[in-house]
Amino acid sequence: MINFTLLKIPRPKLSFEKDKPIALYGAGNLGKEFCQFLKKEGYNNIFFIDKKIKQLTTCENISIYPPEYPIEKTTPIIITIFNRDVNINQIVKELEVIGFVNVFTILDISSLFKKKFFTSRFWITAREYYNGKEAEINNCFHLFKDIKSKNIYKSIIESRLSADFQFMPKKETNQYFPNDIPKWNEPINLIDCGAYDGDTIYDIINYNYKYKYKFESIICFEPDSINFTRLKKNSFGFSNSLPNTRLMILPLGLWSDSKKIFFSCNEGESSHVVLNSDSKDYIQCIALDEIFINHSTSLIKMDIEGAEIEAINGSQKLIKKYKPGLAISVYHRADHLWEIPKLINDLDQNYDFYLRCHGFNGLETILYALPK
């Protein structure tokens, strides 16, 4: 069971003085965005720390220094990096070894600034968000088939409750085809929701050398125009590598019904639906139930930047009729980690659930639902 007493353990107090130095570790997109936010809030004594000092000298017209630069060790350092490829806990340890004593992460920031910042960054939210959710989170714990999945789930939740990345599970390989859960039923007719540029198909081609899966068909959905152009270009190579597999690509998004939805375009694999009219772009979305009435689907993969619950709701008939395997991203929203397993279990209780984490910091966490 989940240790909810972690919520009561206070974090080191994070406080800024507007005339005192603040260091931001990481001069990428998140660092720039947070720097702009701090300036608007009246904090102007800001500088960056980044290992890429050889490639960068300034960011937002602010100096960048290497971690080893002689900086006052009591200076608060905010780690403004949050992605699947960089281990935040490792950065914390490295900075502490150098001698810094006030090292904080974006989990601390989200609690300090509440809804002012980070509200749409994957699962990031203030610790207080989990108050009152003990029952539903613990109920989901019991849905998982194996001890490993339960431990991964527990680690992720307790990392969030404690605002401490050291509890996060290790990054694993073989995303969508982990070798420590039962194999998908064959032959595979895959619906790839959120195909990006075909990265999952690349993996399929590589995995096939090891696992020899038989794919009859792959249907790809990718609504972002730039991603779709790349996917279309790459599809010619896919056809050569999978000569006996029918391949179809569609420039559509997925939702609970057919409608046009505002969309944040041209952000690579992070392009996503937006639920307000701030975006000038929109995409056509469909529900899988509306077009796959008699398509014998054996596997559905979803990585659609937070629209997974809506897309599952638009696939209920398909799931109930064909009982396909499901590989669903559960890290784009804080509550997806427990709400998506519950949703699928409520639809059909004849699934075994497994959880695996394929990125650092709880990102690329995938729910694998295999029909019994």
Sequence and secondary structure as in RCSB ss.txt:
>XXXX:A:sequence
MINFTLLKIPRPKLSFEKDKPIALYGAGNLGKEFCQFLKKEGYNNIFFIDKKIKQLTTCENISIYPPEYPIEKTT
PIIITIFNRDVNINQIVKELEVIGFVNVFTILDISSLFKKKFFTSRFWITAREYYNGKEAEINNCFHLFKDIKSK
NIYKSIIESRLSADFQFMPKKETNQYFPNDIPKWNEPINLIDCGAYDGDTIYDIINYNYKYKYKFESIICFEPDS
INFTRLKKNSFGFSNSLPNTRLMILPLGLWSDSKKIFFSCNEGESSHVVLNSDSKDYIQCIALDEIFINHSTSLI
KMDIEGAEIEAINGSQKLIKKYKPGLAISVYHRADHLWEIPKLINDLDQNYDFYLRCHGFNGLETILYALPK
>XXXX:A:secstr
   GGGGGS        TTS EEEE  SHHHHHHHHHHHHTT   EEEE GGGGT SEETTEEEE TTS   TTS
 EEE   SSSS HHHHHHHHHHHT S EE HHHHHHHHGGGS TTSTT   GGGGTT HHHHHHHHTTBSSHHHH
HHHHHHHHHHHHT GGGS    SSTTS TTS    SSEEEEEES TTTHHHHHHHHHHHHH   EEEEEEE   H
HHHHHHHHHHHHHHHHSTTSEEEEE  EE SSSEEEEEE SSGGG EE SSTT S EEEEE HHHH SS    EE
EE  TT HHHHHHTTHHHHHHH  EEEEE  SSTTHHHHHHHHHHHH S EEEEEEE SGGGTTEEEEEEE 
